[in-house]
Amino acid sequence: MSTDIFPLWLVLLDYLLGAVMWTLIGRSAMNLFLPEDSEFFFMKIFVRMTNPFLRIFSPITPKFLIPLLVPLYVAWFFYIFRFYAMPYLLGYSVMGMLSFPLESDIARWLYAIFGGS
């Protein structure tokens, strides 16, 4: 579990930021197949959850981006913050690519289910 390595507040913050980032990525992926105003339940949820973040980042979002790429652009900011700013704020010089608590816990969980010995 990540709380053995990182403080609980950091793990919770990373989970929140990671969930927002992956939801934005999921919205872009779903937009490949469905319009934004689709009646599909999951698309409605993705749009409802991510629209506030898209509005917050709209002043710094380039106008030339096609709508499909806007959620990915915003997700990039969450990735950058998680990868660079959080370790810096905690005093670490480098945490490494695979040290995101959310993704590390998911990888451990998947390995426990599908992994070997």
Salt bridges, closest charged atoms under 4 A:
ASP14 OD1 - ARG82 NE 2.75
GLU36 OE2 - ARG27 NH2 2.96
GLU39 OE1 - LYS44 NZ 3.02
GLU103 OE1 - ARG82 NH2 2.58
ASP105 OD1 - ARG108 NH1 2.64
